[in-house]
């Protein structure tokens, strides 16, 4: 049986990040090139549905790729975000979610890999949205370690092909584990919305 990961802290943290975003933040840039806050929020809403479906092995739904989102958000997007993230967390509490094949983002994946990708999406995009809106961000060492193992598994060829992550960014030897993870995803850990 593959190891189950607890997605609850990351899902709760993401919901808190969403609830602290206001209308003044929605057009701010994020560390994801070409994706302002509103588009990244839309992506989070979509990936929450997609990875919940992947946990339930709802392959008809999970066959669709979660889009980066659009400029239009539903008026109740913060409440909807918490609702979807709660459903995501509950779905991945089922041991059956972690075994056997599933589908997410248009890709066939083993269940335990899909769960790890879901965790990575929550942790990294949580950081993206927090820094874009001027909030501090911290996650557990366990989450960082699990996501780092996943990020390290992405080859240079996959990065160069424009896959999930861009080329890794160099960091100082004294960088925190979170900064090392963020750099492995192709983001500058010192990124700020004003470019400083």
Helices and strands as residue ranges (DSSP letters): H 8-19, G 23-25, H 37-56, H 59-62, H 77-91, G 95-98, E 101-104, E 107-110, H 111-132, H 141-152, H 156-160, H 177-184
